[in-house]
């Protein structure tokens, strides 16, 4: 009887070893995948942070430029400085759009790459176009103004606007900052 039991149990140890090795192999492969993707993710995060820093530098430069224009009396308000037309996309109409209903949020429906490419093709009412940072030419920024009352349907007021800053790092990494600013009455 003891020999019959041994014959039936023969190979059970081998099966257990195969299952344990398969489990360890799957854990090892998962570990390789996770550690292999880590540097790529870190690189993408680093590029995104650099693009955001470029957008912040664009805001700082735009702030200085606007401040100088207002102080010198060149600008009393933002009227006539807003970006309203996008050459690549025609008039600012909603997509798929109609022939009569303008879409003031149109700039938000475009990617940062599309906006920068459009402004390069038609730089009308672009405050700063594709400027590179002096200490790092791989970083650049583009800045333009949007009429914030046009977005909300409020009473027009050219003393405030949205400054849109698009930073670029590397070939295809962008970050966008939108800041509402107002010229104070004196």
Residue frames as a rotation matrix with the C-alpha (Angstrom) as fourth column:
UNK 1
0.566 0.825 0.000 0.00
0.825 -0.566 0.000 0.00
0.000 0.000 -1.000 0.00
UNK 2
0.395 -0.514 -0.761 2.86
0.173 -0.772 0.611 2.34
-0.902 -0.374 -0.216 0.73
UNK 3
-0.683 -0.666 0.299 4.31
0.382 0.023 0.924 1.71
-0.623 0.745 0.238 -2.75
UNK 4
-0.111 0.723 0.682 0.98
0.979 -0.037 0.199 2.48
0.169 0.690 -0.704 -4.43
UNK 5
0.775 0.366 -0.516 0.73
0.501 -0.853 0.147 5.80
-0.386 -0.372 -0.844 -2.58
UNK 6
-0.072 -0.889 -0.453 4.30
0.088 -0.458 0.885 6.69
-0.994 0.024 0.111 -3.64
UNK 7
-0.639 -0.132 0.758 3.49
0.726 0.221 0.651 5.88
-0.254 0.966 -0.046 -7.26
UNK 8
0.361 0.867 0.343 0.46
0.914 -0.401 0.054 8.16
0.184 0.294 -0.938 -7.17
UNK 9
0.824 -0.057 -0.563 2.40
0.239 -0.868 0.436 11.02
-0.514 -0.494 -0.702 -5.51
UNK 10
-0.177 -0.944 0.279 5.35
0.745 0.056 0.665 10.76
-0.643 0.326 0.693 -7.88
UNK 11
-0.439 -0.076 0.895 5.81
0.792 -0.502 0.346 14.04
0.423 0.861 0.281 -9.80
UNK 12
0.683 0.714 -0.155 3.94
0.695 -0.570 0.438 16.23
0.224 -0.407 -0.885 -7.28
UNK 13
0.287 -0.678 -0.677 7.22
0.506 -0.493 0.708 17.83
-0.814 -0.545 0.201 -6.16
UNK 14
-0.688 -0.530 0.496 8.11
0.676 -0.220 0.703 18.55
-0.264 0.819 0.509 -9.78
UNK 15
0.041 0.801 0.597 4.72
0.804 -0.381 0.457 20.21
0.593 0.461 -0.660 -10.36
UNK 16
0.773 0.200 -0.602 5.14
0.581 -0.602 0.547 22.37
-0.253 -0.773 -0.582 -7.24
UNK 17
-0.188 -0.933 -0.307 8.62
0.523 -0.360 0.773 23.42
-0.831 -0.016 0.555 -8.39
UNK 18
-0.588 0.031 0.808 7.30
0.784 -0.226 0.579 24.36
0.201 0.974 0.109 -11.86
UNK 19
0.507 0.843 0.182 4.53
0.725 -0.531 0.440 26.49
0.467 -0.091 -0.880 -10.32
UNK 20
0.602 -0.357 -0.715 6.99
0.490 -0.542 0.683 28.24
-0.631 -0.761 -0.152 -7.95
UNK 21
-0.514 -0.847 0.139 9.47
0.599 -0.238 0.764 28.92
-0.614 0.476 0.630 -10.78
UNK 22
-0.267 0.506 0.820 6.67
0.834 -0.305 0.460 30.26
0.483 0.807 -0.341 -13.02
UNK 23
0.783 0.558 -0.274 5.55
0.615 -0.629 0.475 32.59
0.093 -0.541 -0.836 -10.23
UNK 24
0.254 -0.780 -0.572 9.09
0.425 -0.441 0.791 33.83
-0.869 -0.444 0.219 -9.59
UNK 25
-0.616 -0.453 0.644 9.63
0.759 -0.122 0.640 34.33
-0.211 0.883 0.419 -13.32
UNK 26
0.190 0.761 0.620 6.46
0.793 -0.492 0.360 36.43
0.579 0.423 -0.697 -13.62
UNK 27
0.825 0.029 -0.564 7.48
0.447 -0.644 0.621 38.54
-0.345 -0.765 -0.544 -10.60
UNK 28
-0.168 -0.978 -0.122 10.95
0.538 -0.195 0.820 39.02
-0.826 0.072 0.559 -12.12
UNK 29
-0.489 0.050 0.871 9.51
0.845 -0.220 0.487 40.08
0.216 0.974 0.065 -15.49
UNK 30
0.638 0.760 0.124 7.16
0.671 -0.628 0.395 42.52
0.378 -0.168 -0.910 -13.78
UNK 31
0.561 -0.525 -0.639 10.07
0.415 -0.490 0.767 43.98
-0.716 -0.696 -0.057 -11.83
UNK 32
-0.526 -0.765 0.372 12.10
0.691 -0.129 0.711 44.38
-0.496 0.631 0.597 -15.04
UNK 33
-0.087 0.585 0.807 9.17
0.857 -0.369 0.360 46.13
0.508 0.722 -0.469 -16.74
UNK 34
0.846 0.454 -0.279 8.60
0.531 -0.673 0.514 48.53
0.046 -0.584 -0.811 -13.84
UNK 35
0.298 -0.807 -0.510 12.27
0.337 -0.410 0.847 49.44
-0.893 -0.424 0.150 -13.44
UNK 36
-0.541 -0.486 0.686 12.70
0.794 -0.027 0.607 49.78
-0.276 0.874 0.401 -17.20
UNK 37
0.185 0.703 0.686 9.78
0.802 -0.512 0.308 52.22
0.568 0.493 -0.659 -17.53
UNK 38
0.528 0.040 -0.848 10.94
0.751 -0.487 0.445 54.37
-0.396 -0.872 -0.287 -14.59
UNK 39
-0.485 -0.786 -0.383 13.66
0.483 -0.606 0.632 56.34
-0.729 0.122 0.674 -16.40
UNK 40
-0.695 0.297 0.655 11.35
0.608 -0.243 0.756 57.02
0.384 0.923 -0.012 -19.36
UNK 41
0.444 0.886 -0.137 8.62
0.798 -0.321 0.510 58.33
0.408 -0.336 -0.849 -17.07
UNK 42
0.283 -0.428 -0.858 11.17
0.665 -0.557 0.497 60.45
-0.691 -0.712 0.127 -15.20
UNK 43
-0.778 -0.587 0.223 12.41
0.541 -0.448 0.712 61.89
-0.318 0.675 0.666 -18.50
UNK 44
-0.270 0.773 0.574 8.85
0.684 -0.265 0.679 62.81
0.677 0.576 -0.457 -19.54
UNK 45
0.641 0.485 -0.595 8.17
0.768 -0.410 0.493 64.46
-0.005 -0.773 -0.635 -16.18
UNK 46
-0.162 -0.805 -0.571 11.43
0.621 -0.533 0.575 66.38
-0.767 -0.261 0.586 -16.41
UNK 47
-0.811 -0.088 0.579 10.54
0.561 -0.399 0.725 67.63
0.167 0.913 0.373 -19.91
UNK 48
0.196 0.962 0.188 7.07
0.747 -0.270 0.607 68.67
0.635 0.022 -0.772 -18.73
UNK 49
0.521 -0.077 -0.850 8.58
0.723 -0.491 0.487 70.61
-0.455 -0.868 -0.200 -15.82
UNK 50
-0.602 -0.790 -0.118 11.02
0.556 -0.521 0.648 72.33
-0.573 0.325 0.752 -18.18
UNK 51
-0.523 0.500 0.690 8.15
0.633 -0.313 0.708 73.32
0.570 0.807 -0.153 -20.50
UNK 52
0.582 0.744 -0.328 6.22
0.762 -0.359 0.539 74.71
0.283 -0.564 -0.776 -17.53
UNK 53
0.110 -0.640 -0.761 9.31
0.656 -0.528 0.539 76.67
-0.747 -0.558 0.361 -16.46
UNK 54
-0.822 -0.363 0.439 9.57
0.567 -0.444 0.693 78.08
-0.056 0.819 0.571 -19.99
UNK 55
0.023 0.912 0.410 5.90
0.696 -0.309 0.648 79.15
0.717 0.270 -0.642 -19.81
UNK 56
0.624 0.139 -0.769 6.60
0.735 -0.437 0.518 80.85
-0.264 -0.889 -0.375 -16.47
UNK 57
-0.453 -0.842 -0.292 9.58
0.586 -0.529 0.614 82.65
-0.672 0.107 0.733 -18.03
UNK 58
-0.608 0.333 0.721 7.23
0.645 -0.322 0.693 83.73
0.463 0.886 -0.018 -20.83
UNK 59
0.536 0.830 -0.155 4.82
0.750 -0.383 0.539 85.17
0.388 -0.405 -0.828 -18.30
UNK 60
0.257 -0.518 -0.816 7.64
0.676 -0.507 0.535 87.04
-0.691 -0.689 0.220 -16.54
UNK 61
-0.782 -0.586 0.212 8.80
0.536 -0.460 0.708 88.51
-0.318 0.667 0.674 -19.86
UNK 62
-0.253 0.783 0.568 5.24
0.683 -0.271 0.678 89.42
0.685 0.559 -0.467 -20.90
UNK 63
0.581 0.458 -0.673 4.63
0.813 -0.374 0.447 91.04
-0.047 -0.806 -0.589 -17.51
UNK 64
-0.247 -0.759 -0.602 7.75
0.561 -0.619 0.550 93.21
-0.790 -0.202 0.579 -17.93
UNK 65
-0.844 -0.081 0.530 6.76
0.523 -0.340 0.781 94.15
0.117 0.937 0.329 -21.49
UNK 66
0.119 0.969 0.216 3.16
0.751 -0.230 0.619 95.02
0.650 0.088 -0.755 -20.56
UNK 67
0.459 -0.017 -0.888 4.31
0.781 -0.469 0.412 96.95
-0.424 -0.883 -0.202 -17.51
UNK 68
-0.598 -0.762 -0.250 6.75
0.497 -0.597 0.630 98.98
-0.629 0.252 0.736 -19.66
UNK 69
-0.683 0.396 0.614 4.08
0.564 -0.249 0.788 99.66
0.464 0.884 -0.053 -22.32
UNK 70
0.426 0.884 -0.191 1.55
0.796 -0.266 0.544 100.83
0.430 -0.384 -0.817 -19.72
UNK 71
0.270 -0.389 -0.881 4.02
0.709 -0.538 0.456 102.96
-0.652 -0.747 0.130 -17.77
UNK 72
-0.777 -0.629 0.030 5.33
0.460 -0.535 0.708 104.61
-0.430 0.564 0.705 -20.96
UNK 73
-0.199 0.801 -0.565 1.74
-0.347 -0.597 -0.723 105.43
-0.917 0.052 0.397 -21.99
UNK 74
-0.871 -0.139 -0.472 1.96
-0.492 0.246 0.835 103.34
-0.001 0.959 -0.282 -25.17
UNK 75
-0.497 0.753 -0.431 -0.91
0.418 0.643 0.642 101.18
0.760 0.139 -0.634 -23.92
UNK 76
-0.562 0.438 0.702 -3.80
-0.770 -0.587 -0.249 102.64
0.303 -0.681 0.667 -21.92
UNK 77
0.275 0.629 0.727 -5.63
-0.704 0.647 -0.293 99.31
-0.655 -0.431 0.620 -22.07
UNK 78
-0.510 -0.489 0.708 -5.54
-0.016 0.828 0.561 95.97
-0.860 0.275 -0.430 -23.91
UNK 79
0.580 0.813 -0.056 -7.99
-0.036 -0.043 -0.998 96.97
-0.814 0.581 0.004 -26.68
UNK 80
0.790 -0.205 -0.578 -6.73
-0.610 -0.165 -0.775 95.94
0.064 0.965 -0.255 -30.10
UNK 81
-0.247 -0.964 0.096 -4.10
-0.968 0.239 -0.080 93.59
0.054 -0.113 -0.992 -28.64
UNK 82
0.125 0.387 0.914 -6.22
-0.543 0.797 -0.264 90.44
-0.830 -0.463 0.310 -28.39
UNK 83
-0.936 -0.311 -0.163 -5.70
-0.323 0.582 0.746 87.39
-0.137 0.751 -0.645 -30.57
UNK 84
-0.066 0.993 0.099 -9.04
-0.613 0.038 -0.789 86.75
-0.787 -0.113 0.606 -32.27
UNK 85
0.766 0.326 -0.554 -8.30
-0.642 0.360 -0.677 85.13
-0.021 0.874 0.485 -35.63
UNK 86
0.055 -0.711 0.701 -6.40
-0.234 0.673 0.701 81.94
-0.971 -0.203 -0.129 -36.29
UNK 87
-0.130 -0.148 -0.980 -5.08
-0.931 -0.321 0.172 81.86
-0.340 0.936 -0.096 -39.85
UNK 88
-0.945 -0.291 -0.148 -4.83
-0.324 0.889 0.323 78.10
0.038 0.353 -0.935 -40.13
UNK 89
-0.713 0.701 -0.004 -8.40
0.635 0.643 -0.427 77.65
-0.297 -0.307 -0.904 -38.92
UNK 90
-0.302 0.610 0.733 -10.08
0.577 -0.495 0.650 80.67
0.759 0.619 -0.202 -40.48
UNK 91
-0.161 0.340 0.927 -12.27
-0.560 -0.804 0.198 82.94
0.813 -0.488 0.320 -38.41
UNK 92
-0.934 -0.214 0.287 -12.79
-0.352 0.402 -0.845 82.00
0.066 -0.890 -0.451 -34.76
UNK 93
0.080 0.981 -0.179 -15.76
-0.885 0.152 0.441 79.70
0.459 0.123 0.880 -35.25
UNK 94
0.135 0.063 0.989 -16.74
-0.753 0.655 0.061 76.74
-0.644 -0.753 0.136 -33.23
UNK 95
-0.689 -0.367 -0.625 -15.65
-0.682 0.621 0.386 73.39
0.246 0.692 -0.678 -34.64
UNK 96
-0.331 -0.168 0.928 -17.43
0.899 0.241 0.365 72.01
-0.285 0.956 0.072 -36.61
UNK 97
-0.795 -0.161 -0.585 -18.86
0.194 -0.981 0.007 75.49
-0.575 -0.108 0.811 -36.35
UNK 98
0.368 0.854 0.368 -21.47
0.838 -0.132 -0.530 77.55
-0.404 0.503 -0.764 -38.03
UNK 99
-0.232 -0.450 0.863 -21.15
0.817 -0.571 -0.078 80.63
0.528 0.687 0.500 -40.18
UNK 100
0.247 0.452 0.857 -22.70
0.012 -0.886 0.464 82.89
0.969 -0.105 -0.224 -37.57
UNK 101
0.979 0.200 0.039 -21.70
-0.044 0.022 0.999 81.72
0.199 -0.980 0.031 -34.08
UNK 102
0.134 -0.986 0.103 -18.20
-0.503 -0.158 -0.850 82.72
0.854 0.062 -0.517 -32.94
UNK 103
0.778 0.037 -0.627 -16.53
0.426 0.702 0.570 80.58
0.461 -0.711 0.531 -30.32
UNK 104
0.617 -0.565 0.547 -14.45
-0.637 -0.768 -0.074 82.68
0.462 -0.303 -0.834 -27.89
UNK 105
0.547 -0.406 0.732 -13.10
-0.509 0.533 0.676 79.47
-0.665 -0.742 0.085 -26.29
UNK 106
0.957 -0.097 -0.275 -11.63
-0.196 0.482 -0.854 78.35
0.215 0.871 0.442 -29.63
UNK 107
0.134 -0.989 0.061 -8.04
-0.752 -0.141 -0.644 78.79
0.645 0.041 -0.763 -28.43
UNK 108
-0.177 -0.162 0.971 -8.70
-0.892 0.444 -0.089 76.27
-0.416 -0.881 -0.224 -25.65
UNK 109
0.779 0.503 0.375 -9.82
-0.300 0.823 -0.481 73.61
-0.551 0.262 0.792 -28.12
UNK 110
0.727 -0.605 -0.325 -6.45
-0.298 0.149 -0.943 73.66
0.619 0.782 -0.072 -29.88
UNK 111
0.663 -0.612 -0.432 -3.34
0.749 0.537 0.389 71.94
-0.006 -0.581 0.814 -28.63
UNK 112
0.548 -0.551 -0.630 -0.37
0.000 -0.753 0.658 74.06
-0.837 -0.360 -0.413 -27.66
UNK 113
-0.498 -0.752 0.431 1.54
0.426 0.220 0.877 72.80
-0.755 0.621 0.211 -30.71
UNK 114
-0.016 0.585 0.811 -1.34
0.996 -0.063 0.066 73.84
0.090 0.809 -0.581 -32.99
UNK 115
0.867 0.351 -0.355 -1.52
0.419 -0.898 0.136 77.30
-0.271 -0.267 -0.925 -31.41
UNK 116
0.143 -0.898 -0.416 2.23
-0.025 -0.423 0.906 77.92
-0.989 -0.119 -0.083 -31.74
UNK 117
-0.560 -0.330 0.760 2.27
0.689 0.325 0.648 76.69
-0.461 0.886 0.046 -35.35
UNK 118
0.372 0.783 0.498 -0.67
0.920 -0.382 -0.087 78.96
0.122 0.491 -0.863 -36.17
UNK 119
0.841 -0.066 -0.537 1.01
0.161 -0.917 0.365 81.97
-0.517 -0.393 -0.760 -34.59
UNK 120
-0.286 -0.957 0.036 4.21
0.225 -0.031 0.974 81.31
-0.931 0.287 0.225 -36.49
UNK 121
-0.433 0.175 0.884 2.20
0.899 0.157 0.409 81.32
-0.067 0.972 -0.225 -39.73
UNK 122
0.141 0.486 0.863 0.35
0.409 -0.822 0.396 84.53
0.902 0.297 -0.315 -38.74
UNK 123
-0.536 -0.498 -0.682 1.95
0.800 -0.042 -0.598 86.52
0.269 -0.866 0.420 -35.88
UNK 124
-0.301 0.502 0.810 -0.85
-0.077 -0.860 0.505 89.12
0.950 0.090 0.298 -35.76
UNK 125
0.400 0.469 0.788 -1.54
-0.726 -0.363 0.584 90.16
0.559 -0.806 0.195 -32.14
UNK 126
0.647 -0.353 -0.675 1.10
0.580 0.803 0.136 87.89
0.494 -0.480 0.725 -30.66
UNK 127
0.957 -0.265 0.117 2.90
-0.280 -0.741 0.611 89.61
-0.075 -0.617 -0.783 -27.80
UNK 128
-0.074 -0.989 0.125 5.99
-0.855 0.127 0.502 87.33
-0.513 -0.070 -0.856 -27.85
UNK 129
0.834 0.391 -0.390 6.56
-0.550 0.649 -0.525 84.73
0.047 0.653 0.756 -30.55
UNK 130
0.889 -0.400 -0.223 8.74
0.335 0.900 -0.277 81.67
0.312 0.172 0.934 -30.03
UNK 131
0.463 -0.743 0.483 11.37
-0.723 -0.632 -0.280 83.44
0.513 -0.220 -0.830 -27.90
UNK 132
0.374 -0.424 -0.825 14.15
0.407 0.874 -0.265 81.25
0.833 -0.237 0.500 -26.54
UNK 133
0.980 -0.106 -0.168 15.55
0.130 -0.298 0.946 81.50
-0.150 -0.949 -0.278 -23.05
UNK 134
0.627 -0.777 -0.058 19.01
-0.675 -0.506 -0.536 83.08
0.387 0.375 -0.842 -23.09
UNK 135
-0.158 -0.738 0.657 20.52
-0.940 0.316 0.129 80.50
-0.303 -0.597 -0.743 -20.73
UNK 136
-0.527 0.018 0.850 18.90
0.063 0.998 0.018 77.49
-0.848 0.063 -0.527 -22.45
UNK 137
-0.601 0.260 -0.756 18.06
-0.763 -0.467 0.446 77.73
-0.237 0.845 0.479 -26.17
UNK 138
-0.911 0.322 -0.257 16.22
0.189 0.881 0.434 74.37
0.366 0.347 -0.864 -26.02
UNK 139
-0.312 0.822 -0.476 13.42
0.829 -0.008 -0.559 76.15
-0.463 -0.569 -0.679 -24.13
UNK 140
-0.923 0.075 0.378 11.10
0.165 -0.809 0.564 78.65
0.348 0.583 0.734 -25.80
UNK 141
-0.429 0.828 -0.362 7.82
0.616 -0.024 -0.787 80.44
-0.661 -0.561 -0.500 -25.13
UNK 142
-0.708 0.386 0.592 5.00
0.371 -0.510 0.776 82.20
0.601 0.769 0.218 -26.97
UNK 143
-0.641 0.479 -0.600 2.66
0.526 -0.296 -0.797 84.72
-0.559 -0.827 -0.062 -25.34
UNK 144
-0.718 0.491 0.493 -0.63
0.219 -0.513 0.830 86.23
0.660 0.704 0.261 -26.53
UNK 145
-0.898 0.435 0.057 -3.63
-0.272 -0.449 -0.851 88.00
-0.345 -0.780 0.522 -25.01
UNK 146
-0.610 0.793 0.004 -7.29
0.605 0.462 0.648 86.91
0.512 0.398 -0.762 -24.94
UNK 147
-0.555 0.546 0.628 -10.29
-0.577 -0.796 0.182 89.11
0.599 -0.261 0.757 -24.17
UNK 148
-0.983 0.112 -0.143 -11.71
0.179 0.727 -0.663 87.52
0.030 -0.677 -0.735 -21.01
UNK 149
-0.434 0.887 -0.157 -15.09
-0.459 -0.368 -0.809 89.28
-0.775 -0.279 0.567 -21.27
UNK 150
-0.203 0.317 -0.926 -15.57
-0.950 0.164 0.265 87.72
0.236 0.934 0.268 -24.67
UNK 151
-0.821 -0.171 -0.545 -15.36
-0.101 0.982 -0.157 84.32
0.562 -0.074 -0.824 -22.96
UNK 152
-0.826 0.474 -0.305 -18.02
0.480 0.306 -0.822 85.04
-0.297 -0.826 -0.480 -20.36
UNK 153
-0.171 0.779 0.603 -20.30
0.800 -0.248 0.547 87.38
0.575 0.576 -0.581 -22.31
UNK 154
0.112 0.160 -0.981 -19.78
0.847 -0.532 0.010 90.09
-0.520 -0.832 -0.195 -19.67
UNK 155
0.960 0.208 -0.187 -19.72
0.120 -0.911 -0.395 93.81
-0.253 0.357 -0.899 -20.43
UNK 156
0.512 -0.816 0.267 -16.59
0.618 0.134 -0.775 94.58
0.596 0.562 0.573 -22.49
UNK 157
0.930 -0.363 -0.067 -13.70
-0.186 -0.619 0.763 95.90
-0.318 -0.697 -0.643 -20.43
UNK 158
0.724 -0.689 -0.033 -10.34
0.161 0.216 -0.963 96.37
0.671 0.692 0.267 -22.13
UNK 159
0.317 -0.625 0.713 -8.58
-0.856 -0.512 -0.069 97.04
0.408 -0.589 -0.698 -18.84
UNK 160
-0.018 -0.370 0.929 -8.20
-0.660 0.702 0.267 93.33
-0.751 -0.609 -0.257 -18.13
UNK 161
0.399 0.078 -0.914 -7.35
-0.833 0.448 -0.325 90.25
0.384 0.890 0.244 -20.19
UNK 162
0.866 -0.227 0.446 -6.01
-0.012 0.881 0.472 86.72
-0.501 -0.414 0.760 -20.06
UNK 163
0.121 -0.893 -0.434 -2.30
-0.989 -0.147 0.026 86.33
-0.087 0.426 -0.900 -20.73
UNK 164
0.965 0.147 0.217 -1.72
-0.119 0.983 -0.137 82.93
-0.233 0.106 0.967 -22.34
UNK 165
0.109 -0.989 -0.105 1.87
-0.974 -0.127 0.186 81.67
-0.197 0.082 -0.977 -22.11
UNK 166
0.988 0.144 -0.049 2.90
-0.152 0.949 -0.277 78.49
0.006 0.281 0.960 -23.92
UNK 167
0.170 -0.969 0.180 6.26
-0.846 -0.049 0.532 77.00
-0.506 -0.242 -0.828 -22.96
UNK 168
0.904 0.054 -0.424 8.09
-0.315 0.754 -0.577 74.44
0.288 0.655 0.698 -25.06
UNK 169
0.106 -0.881 0.460 10.85
-0.789 0.208 0.579 72.01
-0.606 -0.424 -0.673 -24.08
UNK 170
-0.518 -0.344 0.783 12.39
0.152 0.864 0.480 69.54
-0.842 0.368 -0.395 -26.47
UNK 171
-0.993 0.092 0.081 10.57
0.076 -0.053 0.996 68.81
0.096 0.994 0.045 -29.69
UNK 172
-0.378 0.924 -0.049 7.00
0.046 0.071 0.996 68.07
0.925 0.374 -0.069 -28.62
UNK 173
-0.243 0.291 -0.925 6.57
0.954 0.244 -0.174 68.93
0.175 -0.925 -0.337 -24.95
UNK 174
-0.450 0.214 0.867 4.42
0.058 -0.962 0.267 71.96
0.891 0.171 0.420 -24.17
UNK 175
-0.407 0.432 -0.805 2.88
0.905 0.072 -0.419 73.56
-0.123 -0.899 -0.420 -21.09
UNK 176
-0.251 0.441 0.862 0.31
0.379 -0.775 0.507 76.37
0.891 0.453 0.028 -20.97
UNK 177
-0.621 0.119 -0.775 -0.32
0.719 -0.307 -0.624 79.00
-0.312 -0.944 0.106 -18.30
UNK 178
-0.105 0.639 0.762 -3.32
0.535 -0.610 0.585 81.33
0.838 0.469 -0.278 -18.37
UNK 179
-0.561 -0.143 -0.815 -3.27
0.794 -0.373 -0.480 84.34
-0.236 -0.916 0.323 -16.05
UNK 180
0.482 0.739 0.471 -5.91
0.769 -0.614 0.176 87.09
0.419 0.277 -0.865 -15.75
UNK 181
-0.598 -0.666 -0.446 -4.34
0.782 -0.607 -0.142 90.56
-0.176 -0.434 0.884 -15.36
UNK 182
0.572 0.800 0.184 -5.88
0.812 -0.583 0.011 93.99
0.116 0.143 -0.983 -14.98
UNK 183
-0.553 -0.623 0.553 -4.61
0.510 -0.778 -0.367 97.53
0.659 0.079 0.748 -15.48
UNK 184
-0.154 0.473 -0.868 -5.57
0.953 -0.162 -0.257 99.43
-0.262 -0.866 -0.426 -12.34
UNK 185
0.525 0.396 0.754 -7.26
0.546 -0.836 0.058 102.82
0.653 0.381 -0.655 -12.63
UNK 186
-0.533 -0.767 -0.357 -5.20
0.796 -0.312 -0.518 105.65
0.286 -0.561 0.777 -11.17
